[in-house]
Amino acid sequence: MQDSPCGMPDAGYKMQGAGCNSNSWVGIRYLASCILYLVTMIIKSAKYLISSPDFKQAPKPDRPEYAFIGRSNVGKSSVINMICDNQKLAKTSSAPGKTQLINHFEVLSSDEQQERKWYLVDLPGYGFAKVSQSSRRRWEQMIENYLRKRENLTNVFVLIDSRHEPQKIDLAFINQLGKWEVPFSLIFTKADKETQRIVSKNVKDFLNAMRKDWQFLPQHFVTSSVKKMGRDKILSSIEEMNKEFEV
């Protein structure tokens, strides 16, 4: 990972051989300031809007949108609830594969300058749990169409279980995002479920595995929904992207 001029890791990334230059929007995303993680964003409200089987039926693309996706049982709903400070917003389930549609939530936040509305999207997991072959194909097409064609999609947060060594399915999905030129960040989940040493090793090993295909690494966050660890950093990142969306 390269460093920004202020000594913090650069939030941008570029896939080796992807055919995009460093000035492209999928190339290097520079940090807006050296105080990225000084949080001023406050979540004032978050509410469920709609579940759609296709991106064309999603809400009007008139504001920044952040999608969350990961393997089944990665803790996605818990992370969404942590970010929005609402434990009943996204439904958690012990049974993987419960999310089967594109679920939109409207978030109202405020910072030192103004209030902003943005969309948060809960996508089906790409592990697909135990589903039929036809359902698997339908989900795959629905997710691909959304990721490639949703015009206001600002960033995808890919969730990785920090308890495990690098998984091929996660790396393959990330490489697919690179081919599609979809901007993304990584959220390592469940950091409280393992020792700090194991979590740190798994995160480091995952990033090293990415270096085989990526010239620059994406911004990443290590989180615990129980301890609300990583929440401030994620909100700061969203706050900066919201400002960039308006430019």
JOFENSUL-V659057 format. One record per pair of residues at least 24 apart in sequence whose C-alpha atoms are under 10 Angstrom apart, sorted by the first residue. I is the first residue (numbers start at 1). J is the second residue. Records with the same first field share a line. If there is no record, write none. Layout:
I=J / J
This chain:
1=207 / 208 / 211 / 214 / 215 / 216 / 217 / 218 / 219
2=28 / 215 / 216 / 217
3=30
4=29 / 30 / 31 / 33 / 34
5=30 / 31 / 33 / 34
6=31 / 33 / 34 / 35
7=34
8=33 / 34 / 35 / 36
9=217 / 218 / 219 / 220
10=216 / 217 / 218 / 219
11=184 / 185 / 216 / 217 / 218 / 219 / 220 / 237
12=183 / 184 / 185 / 216 / 217 / 218 / 219
13=178 / 183 / 184 / 185 / 214 / 215 / 216 / 217 / 218 / 219
14=178 / 181 / 183 / 213 / 214 / 215 / 216 / 217 / 218
15=174 / 175 / 177 / 178 / 179 / 181 / 210 / 211 / 212 / 213 / 214 / 215 / 216 / 217
16=178 / 211 / 212 / 213 / 214 / 215 / 216
17=179 / 213 / 214 / 215
18=175 / 178 / 179 / 180 / 181 / 213 / 214 / 215
19=179
20=181
22=216
24=181
25=181 / 182 / 183
26=177 / 178 / 180 / 181 / 182 / 183 / 184
27=178 / 181 / 183 / 215 / 216 / 218
28=216 / 217 / 218
29=183 / 218 / 219 / 241
31=237 / 240 / 241
32=237 / 240 / 241 / 243 / 244
33=240
35=236
36=233 / 234 / 235 / 236 / 237 / 239 / 240
37=232 / 233 / 234 / 235 / 236 / 237 / 239 / 240
38=232 / 233 / 235 / 236
39=111 / 112 / 231 / 232 / 233 / 234 / 235 / 236 / 237 / 239
40=109 / 110 / 111 / 112 / 113 / 232 / 235 / 236 / 239
41=109 / 110 / 111 / 112 / 113 / 114 / 115 / 116 / 232 / 235 / 236 / 237 / 238 / 239 / 240
42=84 / 85 / 108 / 109 / 110 / 111 / 112 / 115 / 232 / 235 / 239
43=83 / 84 / 85 / 86 / 107 / 108 / 109 / 110 / 111 / 115 / 116 / 235
44=84 / 85 / 107 / 108 / 109 / 110 / 115 / 116
45=84 / 85 / 86 / 106 / 107 / 108 / 109 / 110 / 117
46=81 / 83 / 84 / 85 / 86 / 89 / 105 / 106 / 107 / 108 / 109 / 117 / 118 / 119 / 120
47=84 / 86 / 88 / 89 / 90 / 104 / 105 / 106 / 107 / 108 / 119 / 120
48=89 / 90 / 103 / 104 / 105 / 106 / 107 / 119 / 120 / 121
49=103 / 104 / 105 / 106 / 119 / 120 / 121
50=101 / 102 / 103 / 104 / 105 / 106 / 121
51=99 / 100 / 101 / 102 / 103 / 104 / 105 / 121 / 122 / 123
52=100 / 101 / 102 / 103 / 104 / 142
53=100 / 101 / 102 / 103 / 138 / 139 / 142 / 143 / 146
54=101 / 102 / 139 / 141 / 142 / 143 / 145 / 146
55=101 / 102 / 142 / 143 / 144 / 145 / 146 / 147 / 148 / 149 / 150 / 151
56=145 / 146 / 149 / 150
57=102
58=102 / 103 / 104 / 146 / 150
59=104 / 105 / 106 / 119
60=152
61=118 / 119 / 150 / 151 / 152 / 153
62=117 / 118 / 119 / 151 / 152
63=116 / 117 / 118 / 119 / 152 / 153 / 154 / 242 / 245 / 246
64=116 / 117 / 118 / 119 / 120 / 151 / 152 / 153 / 154 / 155 / 238 / 241 / 242 / 243 / 244 / 245 / 246
65=104 / 105 / 106 / 107 / 117 / 118 / 119 / 120 / 121 / 150 / 151 / 152 / 153 / 154 / 155 / 156 / 238 / 241 / 242 / 245
66=104 / 105 / 118 / 119 / 120 / 121 / 122 / 152 / 153 / 154 / 155 / 156 / 157 / 184 / 238 / 241 / 242
67=102 / 103 / 104 / 119 / 120 / 121 / 122 / 123 / 146 / 147 / 153 / 154 / 155 / 156 / 157 / 158 / 184
68=120 / 121 / 122 / 123 / 124 / 125 / 155 / 156 / 157 / 158 / 159 / 184 / 185 / 186 / 187
69=121 / 122 / 123 / 124 / 125 / 126 / 143 / 156 / 157 / 158 / 159 / 160 / 186 / 187
70=122 / 123 / 124 / 125 / 126 / 127 / 157 / 158 / 159 / 160 / 161 / 169 / 170 / 173 / 186 / 187
71=96 / 97 / 124 / 125 / 126 / 127 / 128 / 129 / 158 / 159 / 160 / 161 / 167 / 169 / 170 / 173
72=96 / 97 / 98 / 99 / 124 / 125 / 126 / 127 / 128 / 129 / 130 / 159
73=97 / 98 / 125 / 127 / 129 / 161
74=125 / 127 / 159 / 160 / 161 / 162 / 163 / 188 / 189 / 190
75=159 / 160 / 161 / 188 / 189 / 190 / 224 / 225
76=122 / 123 / 124 / 125 / 157 / 158 / 159 / 160 / 161 / 187 / 189 / 225
77=122 / 225
78=189 / 190 / 224 / 225 / 226
79=159 / 187 / 189 / 190 / 223 / 224 / 225 / 226 / 228 / 230 / 231
80=120 / 121 / 122 / 225 / 231
81=225
82=223 / 224 / 225 / 226 / 227 / 228 / 229 / 230 / 231
83=225 / 228 / 230 / 231 / 232 / 234 / 235
84=108 / 109 / 120 / 231 / 235
85=228 / 231
87=225
90=122
95=129 / 130
96=124 / 125 / 127 / 128 / 129 / 130
97=124 / 125 / 126 / 127 / 128 / 129 / 130 / 131
98=124 / 125 / 128 / 129
99=123 / 124 / 125 / 128
100=124 / 125 / 128 / 135 / 138 / 139 / 142
101=139 / 142 / 143
102=139 / 142 / 143 / 146
109=235 / 239
110=239
111=236 / 239
116=239 / 242 / 243
117=242
118=238 / 242
119=152 / 153 / 154
120=153 / 156
121=153 / 156 / 157
123=147
125=159
126=169 / 170 / 173
127=169 / 170
144=176 / 177 / 180
147=177 / 180 / 181 / 182 / 183
148=177 / 180 / 181 / 182
152=245
153=182 / 183
154=182 / 183 / 184 / 238 / 241 / 242 / 244 / 245
155=182 / 183 / 184 / 185 / 238 / 241
156=182 / 183 / 184 / 185 / 186
157=183 / 184 / 185 / 186 / 187 / 188 / 219 / 220 / 221 / 234
158=184 / 185 / 186 / 187 / 188 / 220
159=185 / 186 / 187 / 188 / 189 / 220 / 221 / 222 / 223
160=186 / 187 / 188 / 189 / 190 / 203 / 206 / 221 / 222
161=187 / 188 / 189 / 190 / 191 / 199 / 202 / 203 / 222 / 223
162=187 / 188 / 189 / 190 / 191 / 192 / 193 / 194 / 198 / 199 / 200 / 201 / 202 / 203 / 206 / 222 / 223 / 224
163=188 / 189 / 190 / 191 / 192 / 193 / 194 / 195 / 198 / 199 / 200 / 201 / 202 / 203
164=194 / 198 / 199 / 201 / 202 / 203 / 206
165=198 / 199 / 201 / 202 / 203 / 204 / 205 / 206
166=202 / 203 / 204 / 205 / 206 / 207 / 208 / 209 / 210
167=206 / 209
168=209
170=206
171=206 / 207 / 209 / 210 / 213
172=210
174=210
175=210 / 213 / 214
178=213 / 214
183=218
184=218 / 219 / 220
185=217 / 218 / 219 / 220 / 221 / 234 / 237
186=217 / 218 / 219 / 220 / 221 / 222
187=219 / 220 / 221 / 222 / 223 / 224 / 230 / 234
188=220 / 221 / 222 / 223 / 224 / 230
189=221 / 222 / 223 / 224 / 225 / 229 / 230
190=222 / 223 / 224 / 225 / 226 / 227 / 229
191=222 / 223 / 224 / 225 / 226 / 227 / 229 / 230
192=222 / 223 / 224 / 225 / 226 / 227 / 229
193=224 / 226
